[in-house]
Amino acid sequence: MIKRKYLLIMLVITTSISGCGIYNFTGGDVGTAKTFQVNYFQNYAAQNPGSTFEPGMDRDFTLALQDLIMNQTSLDLVKSNGDLLYEGEIVEYRISPMSATAQQTAAQNRLSIGVNVRFYNNTKEDVDFEQRFSFFYDYPATSLLSSVKDEAHQVIFERITQDIFNKSLADW
């Protein structure tokens, strides 16, 4: 009797899952696309007032976006003619004081990064977009940026790339 109940439960679960199609836990909807392309994100942050230039960040951001899409979809990364195309530039890299102490000095600093992204879906053109994505990382003013930079970039890149993914492929 227990074996029958177990078998019945497994049958109901299997039927329910297969009846709904394949569920994608990331929420990504790639449609009929098979490939994606991420063009190199040039770093133009120093051209904007108040922004500075961070060497190597362009490469790191491009790789972070490629990795996220590869990890959350079954798409293949290609160098040209991708079904999905991501391109853009880094337009902001700014450090600013966020809060002050009683001695009128900064108690906390904020690193902000902004990225302009253009997305083209060659299999479904009505979803193309161009949008700016940005995020920040707060750190104590007593710390040098160089001591928190790796963690700050990781946190910011994770948020921005996930926002780009959600805007381009999320179906919820």
Residue frames as a rotation matrix with the C-alpha (Angstrom) as fourth column:
MET 1
0.567 0.824 0.000 0.00
0.824 -0.567 0.000 0.00
0.000 0.000 -1.000 0.00
ILE 2
0.448 -0.491 -0.747 2.82
0.123 -0.794 0.595 2.43
-0.886 -0.358 -0.295 0.85
LYS 3
-0.606 -0.710 0.359 4.52
0.407 0.111 0.907 1.56
-0.683 0.696 0.222 -2.42
ARG 4
-0.100 0.672 0.734 1.34
0.986 -0.034 0.165 2.44
0.136 0.740 -0.659 -4.35
LYS 5
0.806 0.381 -0.452 1.00
0.487 -0.862 0.142 5.81
-0.336 -0.334 -0.881 -2.60
TYR 6
0.005 -0.909 -0.417 4.64
0.066 -0.416 0.907 6.60
-0.998 -0.032 0.058 -3.33
LEU 7
-0.660 -0.223 0.717 4.20
0.665 0.270 0.696 5.61
-0.349 0.937 -0.030 -6.98
LEU 8
0.323 0.875 0.360 1.02
0.940 -0.342 -0.013 7.68
0.112 0.342 -0.933 -7.28
ILE 9
0.691 -0.130 -0.711 2.70
0.229 -0.894 0.386 10.74
-0.685 -0.430 -0.588 -5.75
MET 10
-0.400 -0.915 -0.053 5.68
0.147 -0.121 0.982 10.40
-0.905 0.384 0.183 -8.09
LEU 11
-0.423 0.336 0.842 3.34
0.904 0.229 0.362 10.04
-0.071 0.914 -0.401 -11.08
VAL 12
0.689 0.719 -0.096 1.42
0.718 -0.695 -0.046 13.20
-0.100 -0.037 -0.994 -10.14
ILE 13
0.391 -0.632 -0.669 4.64
0.012 -0.723 0.691 15.20
-0.920 -0.278 -0.275 -9.66
THR 14
-0.618 -0.669 0.414 6.11
0.377 0.210 0.902 13.97
-0.690 0.713 0.122 -12.94
THR 15
-0.088 0.687 0.721 2.91
0.993 0.002 0.119 14.74
0.080 0.727 -0.682 -14.84
SER 16
0.776 0.396 -0.492 2.66
0.494 -0.865 0.083 18.19
-0.392 -0.308 -0.867 -13.29
ILE 17
0.037 -0.859 -0.510 6.22
-0.036 -0.512 0.858 19.13
-0.999 -0.013 -0.050 -14.16
SER 18
-0.759 -0.350 0.548 6.09
0.478 0.272 0.835 17.80
-0.442 0.896 -0.039 -17.71
GLY 19
0.152 0.912 0.382 2.68
0.986 -0.114 -0.120 19.35
-0.066 0.395 -0.916 -18.29
CYS 20
0.787 0.111 -0.606 4.04
0.225 -0.968 0.114 22.80
-0.574 -0.226 -0.787 -17.55
GLY 21
0.801 -0.585 0.126 7.04
0.015 -0.190 -0.982 22.43
0.598 0.788 -0.144 -19.83
ILE 22
0.017 -0.884 -0.466 10.60
0.867 0.245 -0.434 22.92
0.498 -0.397 0.771 -18.70
TYR 23
0.945 0.298 -0.135 10.82
0.321 -0.759 0.566 25.36
0.066 -0.579 -0.813 -15.83
ASN 24
0.046 -0.939 0.341 13.75
0.534 -0.266 -0.803 27.71
0.844 0.219 0.489 -15.91
PHE 25
0.323 0.097 -0.941 14.71
0.945 -0.073 0.317 28.77
-0.037 -0.993 -0.116 -12.38
THR 26
-0.694 -0.639 -0.330 16.38
0.616 -0.765 0.186 31.98
-0.372 -0.074 0.925 -13.58
GLY 27
0.254 0.870 -0.422 13.27
0.334 -0.489 -0.806 33.23
-0.908 0.064 -0.415 -15.34
GLY 28
-0.540 -0.558 -0.630 15.22
-0.391 -0.497 0.775 33.69
-0.746 0.665 0.050 -18.57
ASP 29
0.547 0.714 0.437 13.26
0.214 0.385 -0.898 33.51
-0.809 0.584 0.058 -21.81
VAL 30
-0.486 -0.836 -0.255 15.67
-0.128 -0.221 0.967 33.07
-0.865 0.502 0.000 -24.72
GLY 31
0.446 0.741 -0.502 12.91
-0.662 -0.104 -0.742 32.24
-0.602 0.663 0.444 -27.20
THR 32
0.981 -0.063 0.181 14.39
0.169 0.734 -0.657 30.71
-0.091 0.676 0.731 -30.33
ALA 33
0.554 -0.832 0.027 17.85
-0.781 -0.531 -0.327 32.21
0.287 0.160 -0.945 -29.75
LYS 34
0.884 -0.345 -0.316 20.76
0.365 0.931 0.004 29.78
0.293 -0.119 0.949 -29.67
THR 35
-0.098 -0.994 -0.041 23.73
0.928 -0.077 -0.364 32.16
0.358 -0.074 0.931 -29.35
PHE 36
0.927 0.286 -0.243 24.68
0.353 -0.886 0.302 35.42
-0.129 -0.365 -0.922 -27.70
GLN 37
0.042 -0.897 0.440 27.42
0.779 -0.246 -0.576 37.95
0.625 0.367 0.689 -28.23
VAL 38
0.796 0.087 -0.599 28.83
0.483 -0.687 0.543 40.46
-0.364 -0.722 -0.588 -25.74
ASN 39
0.473 -0.635 0.610 30.89
0.429 -0.439 -0.790 43.14
0.770 0.635 0.065 -27.41
TYR 40
-0.382 -0.763 -0.522 33.71
0.873 -0.111 -0.476 44.72
0.305 -0.637 0.708 -25.43
PHE 41
0.751 0.649 -0.120 32.38
0.639 -0.671 0.376 47.43
0.163 -0.359 -0.919 -23.09
GLN 42
-0.158 -0.827 0.539 34.71
0.545 -0.528 -0.651 50.40
0.823 0.191 0.534 -23.56
ASN 43
0.090 0.101 -0.991 35.46
0.966 -0.252 0.062 52.51
-0.244 -0.962 -0.120 -20.49
TYR 44
-0.220 -0.068 0.973 34.44
0.543 -0.837 0.065 56.11
0.811 0.542 0.221 -21.21
ALA 45
0.497 0.492 -0.715 33.85
0.857 -0.151 0.492 57.05
0.134 -0.858 -0.497 -17.56
ALA 46
-0.311 -0.721 -0.620 36.69
0.779 -0.567 0.269 59.59
-0.545 -0.399 0.737 -17.45
GLN 47
-0.757 0.053 0.651 34.92
0.495 -0.604 0.625 61.64
0.426 0.795 0.431 -20.14
ASN 48
0.335 0.932 0.136 32.09
0.487 -0.295 0.822 62.48
0.807 -0.209 -0.553 -17.73
PRO 49
-0.120 -0.380 0.917 32.54
-0.497 -0.776 -0.387 65.21
0.859 -0.503 -0.096 -15.10
GLY 50
0.241 0.153 0.958 33.34
-0.970 0.053 0.235 63.82
-0.015 -0.987 0.161 -11.66
SER 51
0.986 0.105 0.132 34.15
-0.099 0.994 -0.053 60.35
-0.137 0.039 0.990 -12.97
THR 52
0.083 -0.997 -0.003 37.56
-0.828 -0.071 0.556 58.74
-0.554 -0.044 -0.831 -13.04
PHE 53
0.398 -0.056 -0.916 39.17
-0.725 0.593 -0.351 56.02
0.563 0.803 0.195 -15.12
GLU 54
0.324 -0.272 0.906 39.76
-0.666 0.614 0.423 52.56
-0.672 -0.741 0.018 -13.62
PRO 55
-0.305 -0.532 -0.790 42.12
-0.941 0.299 0.161 50.45
0.150 0.792 -0.591 -15.76
GLY 56
-0.964 -0.164 -0.207 40.96
-0.170 0.985 0.011 46.91
0.202 0.046 -0.978 -16.54
MET 57
-0.551 0.814 0.183 37.38
-0.245 0.052 -0.968 47.49
-0.797 -0.579 0.171 -15.46
ASP 58
0.040 0.563 -0.825 36.14
-0.979 -0.142 -0.145 47.31
-0.199 0.814 0.546 -19.05
ARG 59
-0.497 -0.310 -0.810 37.53
-0.521 0.854 -0.007 43.79
0.694 0.419 -0.586 -19.47
ASP 60
-0.996 0.082 0.025 36.26
0.023 0.539 -0.842 42.68
-0.083 -0.839 -0.539 -16.05
PHE 61
-0.323 0.941 -0.105 32.73
-0.558 -0.279 -0.781 43.96
-0.764 -0.194 0.615 -16.70
THR 62
-0.014 0.275 -0.961 32.56
-0.972 0.223 0.079 42.38
0.236 0.935 0.264 -20.16
LEU 63
-0.722 -0.332 -0.606 33.63
-0.226 0.942 -0.246 39.02
0.653 -0.041 -0.756 -18.69
ALA 64
-0.886 0.432 0.168 31.16
-0.120 0.136 -0.983 39.34
-0.447 -0.892 -0.068 -15.79
LEU 65
-0.024 0.918 -0.397 28.25
-0.852 -0.227 -0.471 39.85
-0.522 0.327 0.788 -18.20
GLN 66
-0.143 -0.103 -0.984 29.37
-0.776 0.629 0.047 36.94
0.614 0.771 -0.170 -20.41
ASP 67
-0.935 -0.288 -0.209 29.70
-0.099 0.773 -0.627 34.65
0.342 -0.565 -0.751 -17.37
LEU 68
-0.624 0.757 0.194 26.28
-0.396 -0.092 -0.914 35.54
-0.673 -0.647 0.357 -15.99
ILE 69
0.187 0.729 -0.658 24.51
-0.966 0.016 -0.256 34.85
-0.176 0.684 0.708 -19.29
MET 70
-0.335 -0.379 -0.863 26.41
-0.565 0.813 -0.138 31.58
0.754 0.442 -0.486 -19.81
ASN 71
-0.992 -0.121 -0.021 25.56
-0.050 0.556 -0.830 30.46
0.112 -0.822 -0.558 -16.26
GLN 72
-0.537 0.843 0.026 21.87
-0.246 -0.127 -0.961 31.37
-0.807 -0.522 0.276 -16.40
THR 73
0.499 0.686 -0.530 21.01
-0.764 0.059 -0.643 30.22
-0.409 0.725 0.553 -19.93
SER 74
0.373 -0.352 0.858 21.86
0.355 0.909 0.218 27.43
-0.857 0.223 0.464 -22.34
LEU 75
0.989 0.013 -0.150 23.00
-0.123 -0.509 -0.852 29.92
-0.088 0.861 -0.502 -24.98
ASP 76
0.367 -0.908 0.202 26.40
0.912 0.394 0.115 29.59
-0.184 0.142 0.973 -26.64
LEU 77
0.474 -0.325 -0.818 28.79
-0.028 -0.934 0.355 32.55
-0.880 -0.146 -0.452 -26.59
VAL 78
0.423 -0.343 0.838 29.96
0.903 0.233 -0.361 33.63
-0.071 0.910 0.408 -30.05
LYS 79
-0.460 -0.712 -0.530 32.28
0.605 -0.689 0.400 36.40
-0.650 -0.137 0.748 -31.25
SER 80
-0.849 0.217 -0.483 30.03
-0.454 -0.767 0.453 37.60
-0.272 0.604 0.749 -34.09
ASN 81
-0.535 0.724 -0.436 26.52
-0.495 0.149 0.856 37.20
0.685 0.673 0.279 -35.52
GLY 82
-0.974 0.198 -0.107 24.94
0.200 0.545 -0.814 36.27
-0.102 -0.814 -0.571 -32.18
ASP 83
-0.234 0.965 0.119 21.18
0.748 0.101 0.656 35.88
0.621 0.243 -0.745 -31.96
LEU 84
0.861 0.393 -0.323 21.33
0.508 -0.618 0.600 38.16
0.036 -0.681 -0.732 -28.92
LEU 85
-0.053 -0.889 0.455 23.76
0.662 -0.372 -0.650 41.08
0.748 0.267 0.608 -28.91
TYR 86
0.792 0.141 -0.594 24.87
0.568 -0.525 0.634 43.09
-0.222 -0.839 -0.496 -25.87
GLU 87
-0.165 -0.869 0.466 27.02
0.838 -0.373 -0.398 46.18
0.520 0.325 0.790 -26.35
GLY 88
0.878 0.464 0.119 27.66
0.343 -0.782 0.521 49.46
0.335 -0.417 -0.845 -24.63
GLU 89
-0.135 -0.932 0.337 30.09
0.215 -0.360 -0.908 51.44
0.967 -0.050 0.249 -22.57
ILE 90
0.037 0.012 -0.999 31.00
0.999 -0.006 0.037 52.20
-0.005 -1.000 -0.013 -18.98
VAL 91
0.137 0.144 0.980 29.97
0.470 -0.881 0.064 55.82
0.872 0.452 -0.188 -18.48
GLU 92
0.550 0.064 0.833 30.47
-0.578 -0.691 0.434 56.43
0.603 -0.720 -0.343 -14.75
TYR 93
0.218 -0.500 -0.838 33.04
0.746 0.639 -0.187 55.55
0.629 -0.585 0.512 -12.12
ARG 94
0.061 -0.016 0.998 32.62
-0.265 -0.964 0.001 57.99
0.962 -0.264 -0.063 -9.25
ILE 95
-0.318 -0.182 -0.931 33.69
0.852 0.376 -0.364 58.12
0.416 -0.909 0.035 -5.62
SER 96
-0.157 0.327 0.932 31.72
-0.162 -0.939 0.302 60.53
0.974 -0.103 0.201 -3.44
PRO 97
-0.985 -0.158 0.067 31.39
-0.079 0.073 -0.994 61.18
0.152 -0.985 -0.084 0.31
MET 98
-0.323 0.922 -0.214 28.07
0.361 0.329 0.873 59.96
0.875 0.205 -0.439 1.72
SER 99
0.790 0.568 -0.231 27.98
0.421 -0.228 0.878 60.95
0.446 -0.791 -0.419 5.37
ALA 100
0.050 -0.763 0.644 29.96
-0.200 -0.640 -0.742 63.28
0.978 -0.092 -0.185 7.57
THR 101
-0.122 -0.181 -0.976 31.42
0.902 0.390 -0.185 63.07
0.414 -0.903 0.116 11.07
ALA 102
0.758 0.377 -0.532 31.18
0.611 -0.697 0.376 65.78
-0.229 -0.610 -0.758 13.74
GLN 103
-0.042 -0.875 -0.482 34.61
0.298 -0.471 0.830 66.97
-0.954 -0.108 0.281 12.56
GLN 104
0.571 0.397 -0.719 33.17
-0.503 -0.522 -0.688 67.70
-0.648 0.755 -0.098 9.07
THR 105
-0.610 -0.716 -0.338 35.05
-0.746 0.376 0.549 64.81
-0.266 0.588 -0.764 7.43
ALA 106
0.062 0.642 -0.764 33.60
-0.795 0.495 0.352 61.95
0.604 0.585 0.541 5.44
ALA 107
-0.118 -0.018 0.993 32.52
-0.795 0.600 -0.083 58.93
-0.595 -0.799 -0.085 7.48
GLN 108
0.070 0.222 0.973 31.50
0.347 0.909 -0.232 56.89
-0.935 0.354 -0.014 4.48
ASN 109
-0.563 -0.275 -0.780 32.28
-0.630 -0.468 0.620 56.94
-0.535 0.840 0.091 0.77
ARG 110
0.455 0.734 0.504 30.27
-0.047 0.585 -0.809 55.58
-0.889 0.345 0.301 -2.13
LEU 111
-0.803 -0.586 -0.108 31.67
-0.204 0.101 0.974 54.06
-0.560 0.804 -0.201 -5.31
SER 112
0.359 0.933 -0.006 29.12
-0.211 0.075 -0.975 54.33
-0.909 0.351 0.224 -8.14
ILE 113
-0.831 -0.533 0.161 29.43
0.010 0.274 0.962 52.65
-0.556 0.801 -0.223 -11.52
GLY 114
0.269 0.921 -0.281 27.14
-0.372 -0.170 -0.913 53.32
-0.889 0.349 0.297 -14.48
VAL 115
-0.772 -0.456 0.443 26.93
0.168 0.526 0.834 51.33
-0.613 0.718 -0.329 -17.70
ASN 116
-0.004 0.733 -0.681 25.03
-0.834 -0.378 -0.401 52.22
-0.551 0.566 0.613 -20.87
VAL 117
-0.651 -0.163 0.741 23.74
0.067 0.960 0.271 49.04
-0.756 0.226 -0.615 -22.57
ARG 118
-0.107 0.613 -0.783 22.25
-0.985 -0.170 0.002 48.37
-0.132 0.771 0.623 -25.98
PHE 119
-0.530 0.047 0.847 20.52
-0.115 0.985 -0.126 45.02
-0.840 -0.165 -0.517 -26.43
TYR 120
-0.201 0.437 -0.877 19.44
-0.980 -0.100 0.175 43.56
-0.011 0.894 0.448 -29.76
ASN 121
-0.217 0.237 0.947 17.45
-0.142 0.952 -0.271 40.35
-0.966 -0.194 -0.173 -30.12
ASN 122
-0.706 -0.169 -0.688 17.83
-0.673 -0.142 0.726 39.26
-0.220 0.975 -0.013 -33.74
THR 123
-0.888 0.450 -0.100 15.09
0.391 0.851 0.350 36.63
0.243 0.271 -0.931 -33.31
LYS 124
0.185 0.947 -0.264 12.51
0.972 -0.136 0.193 38.99
0.147 -0.292 -0.945 -31.78
GLU 125
-0.507 -0.616 0.603 13.15
0.636 -0.740 -0.220 42.65
0.582 0.272 0.767 -32.59
ASP 126
0.294 0.709 0.641 10.38
0.057 -0.682 0.729 44.26
0.954 -0.178 -0.241 -30.54
VAL 127
0.887 0.001 -0.462 12.37
0.457 0.154 0.876 43.66
0.072 -0.988 0.136 -27.32
ASP 128
-0.084 -0.948 0.306 15.49
0.783 -0.253 -0.568 45.67
0.616 0.192 0.764 -28.27
PHE 129
0.913 0.368 -0.179 16.44
0.400 -0.710 0.580 48.44
0.086 -0.600 -0.795 -25.85
GLU 130
-0.220 -0.929 0.297 19.06
0.410 -0.365 -0.836 50.97
0.885 -0.062 0.461 -24.82
GLN 131
0.846 0.523 0.106 19.25
0.074 -0.312 0.947 51.76
0.528 -0.794 -0.303 -21.11
ARG 132
-0.204 -0.878 0.432 21.65
-0.511 -0.281 -0.812 52.93
0.835 -0.386 -0.392 -18.45
PHE 133
0.721 0.307 -0.621 22.22
0.317 0.650 0.690 50.62
0.616 -0.695 0.372 -15.47
SER 134
-0.173 -0.810 0.560 24.02
-0.401 -0.461 -0.791 51.67
0.900 -0.361 -0.245 -12.31
PHE 135
0.775 0.316 -0.547 24.71
0.382 0.455 0.804 50.55
0.503 -0.832 0.232 -8.79
PHE 136
0.307 -0.623 0.719 26.91
-0.626 -0.701 -0.341 51.54
0.717 -0.346 -0.605 -5.86
TYR 137
0.323 -0.294 -0.900 29.00
0.672 0.740 -0.001 50.23
0.666 -0.604 0.437 -3.00
ASP 138
0.724 -0.048 0.688 29.41
-0.433 -0.808 0.400 52.09
0.537 -0.587 -0.606 0.31
TYR 139
0.314 -0.688 -0.655 32.59
0.718 0.623 -0.310 51.71
0.621 -0.373 0.689 2.33
PRO 140
0.678 -0.068 -0.732 34.15
0.616 -0.490 0.617 53.43
-0.401 -0.869 -0.290 5.38
ALA 141
0.927 -0.333 0.175 36.04
-0.175 -0.794 -0.582 56.63
0.333 0.509 -0.794 4.61
THR 142
0.457 -0.793 0.404 38.90
-0.695 -0.035 0.718 55.29
-0.555 -0.608 -0.567 6.71
SER 143
0.247 -0.327 0.912 39.43
0.417 0.886 0.205 52.55
-0.875 0.330 0.355 4.09
LEU 144
-0.533 -0.452 -0.715 41.27
-0.531 -0.480 0.699 53.15
-0.659 0.752 0.015 0.87
LEU 145
0.500 0.728 -0.469 39.39
-0.819 0.223 -0.528 52.24
-0.280 0.648 0.708 -2.29
SER 146
-0.119 -0.638 -0.761 42.25
-0.797 0.519 -0.310 49.94
0.592 0.570 -0.570 -3.25
SER 147
-0.901 -0.246 0.356 41.55
-0.425 0.656 -0.623 47.80
-0.081 -0.713 -0.696 -0.15
VAL 148
-0.280 0.883 0.377 37.84
-0.085 0.368 -0.926 47.29
-0.956 -0.291 -0.028 -0.98
LYS 149
-0.317 0.134 -0.939 37.93
-0.872 -0.430 0.234 47.63
-0.372 0.893 0.253 -4.78
ASP 150
-0.922 -0.062 -0.381 37.74
-0.249 0.851 0.463 43.91
0.296 0.522 -0.800 -5.61
GLU 151
-0.686 0.711 -0.153 34.73
0.627 0.472 -0.619 43.35
-0.368 -0.521 -0.770 -3.35
ALA 152
-0.240 0.595 -0.767 33.10
-0.193 -0.804 -0.562 46.59
-0.951 0.013 0.308 -4.50
HIS 153
-0.562 -0.014 -0.827 33.46
-0.824 -0.082 0.561 45.69
-0.076 0.997 0.034 -8.18
GLN 154
-0.960 0.201 -0.193 32.12
0.171 0.972 0.163 42.18
0.221 0.124 -0.967 -7.55
VAL 155
-0.472 0.823 -0.316 29.03
0.538 -0.015 -0.843 43.49
-0.699 -0.567 -0.435 -5.73
ILE 156
-0.155 0.396 -0.905 28.35
-0.484 -0.829 -0.280 46.21
-0.861 0.395 0.320 -8.28
PHE 157
-0.726 -0.168 -0.667 28.97
-0.684 0.275 0.675 44.01
0.070 0.947 -0.315 -11.34
GLU 158
-0.909 0.417 0.012 26.75
0.407 0.893 -0.190 41.27
-0.090 -0.168 -0.982 -9.90
ARG 159
-0.203 0.879 -0.432 23.85
0.345 -0.348 -0.871 43.70
-0.916 -0.326 -0.233 -9.47
ILE 160
-0.151 0.121 -0.981 24.27
-0.716 -0.698 0.024 45.49
-0.682 0.706 0.192 -12.81
THR 161
-0.867 -0.206 -0.455 24.70
-0.481 0.589 0.649 42.30
0.134 0.781 -0.610 -14.85
GLN 162
-0.746 0.664 0.041 21.67
0.587 0.686 -0.430 40.72
-0.313 -0.297 -0.902 -13.15
ASP 163
-0.049 0.726 -0.686 19.62
-0.020 -0.687 -0.726 43.86
-0.999 -0.022 0.048 -13.92
ILE 164
-0.430 -0.181 -0.884 20.74
-0.851 -0.246 0.464 43.67
-0.302 0.952 -0.048 -17.57
PHE 165
-0.994 0.069 -0.090 19.83
0.041 0.959 0.281 39.98
0.105 0.276 -0.956 -17.70
ASN 166
-0.461 0.877 -0.135 16.41
0.560 0.170 -0.811 40.65
-0.688 -0.450 -0.569 -16.15
LYS 167
-0.030 0.436 -0.899 15.68
-0.445 -0.812 -0.379 43.50
-0.895 0.389 0.218 -18.58
SER 168
-0.440 -0.245 -0.864 16.74
-0.895 0.038 0.445 41.50
-0.076 0.969 -0.236 -21.64
LEU 169
-0.677 0.038 -0.735 15.60
-0.291 0.903 0.315 37.95
0.676 0.427 -0.600 -20.87
ALA 170
-0.931 0.355 0.083 13.37
0.048 0.344 -0.938 37.80
-0.362 -0.869 -0.338 -17.78
ASP 171
-0.681 0.732 0.009 9.83
0.083 0.065 0.994 36.80
0.727 0.678 -0.105 -18.59
TRP 172
0.050 0.707 -0.705 8.23
0.937 0.211 0.278 37.75
0.345 -0.675 -0.652 -15.28
